[in-house]
């Protein structure tokens, strides 16, 4: 049941809906952190994707 929860980014409420918040219609995300492992083979790719997403977000905010 824990992994079914979603957290709305807009109104900070929790829901079981996977597509949008039923209260405000905002986007939802999984509120739990990813599993941690010291032997993470895909760490460099995840960091690269995070950087690319951040750069893309900064471009859209500055435009």
JORATA-V650283 format. One record per helix or strand. SS is the DSSP state (H for helix, E for strand). FROM is the first residue (numbers start at 1). TO is the last residue. If there is no record, write none. Layout:
[[SS FROM TO] [SS FROM TO]]
This chain:
[[H 2 4] [E 6 8] [E 14 15] [E 28 29] [H 43 62]]
